[in-house]
Amino acid sequence: MSDLWYKDAIFYELHVKAFQDANGDGIGDFRGLIERLDYVQDLGVTCLWLLPFYPSPLRDDGYDIADYCDIAPAYGSMADFEAFLREAHRRGLRVIADLVVNHTSDQHPWFQEARRDPASPKRDYYVWSADDKQYR
């Protein structure tokens, strides 16, 4: 398998919450995405690009990640995500995740620790300012 697979890939970017709802709550989820993988494959797609699906307060459409190691409960469980990956791979579909590492939610444990303890090594992960003009 070539390391340059992405050069010829046909990407389909999607937000799990807006794609397919399997449980009827009005929010797309990984089970719904599994149900639609044949459709995606029939389009000729070779790679799914998932927008953030991690726990988040959703003040920035999921880009304000509160936990990099879990799945937003509305989208399903880690087991649902793993089932989705298995089904996608079974169809020859690659999956990439939009991973936002340049900032976190203020609810992320790193931020909470840094805010609580000025001596925390995680304090350097963030830019601290007394007002909203100093960052410019």
Protein Blocks (a to p, Z undefined) as FASTA:
>chain_A
ZZklmmmpccddddfklmbcckonopacfklmmmmmmmmmmnopabdcdddfbdcehlng
opacfbfkbccfklocfklmmmmmmmmmmnopacdddddfkbccfkbfklmmmmmmmkbm
klmmpccdfbfklmZZ
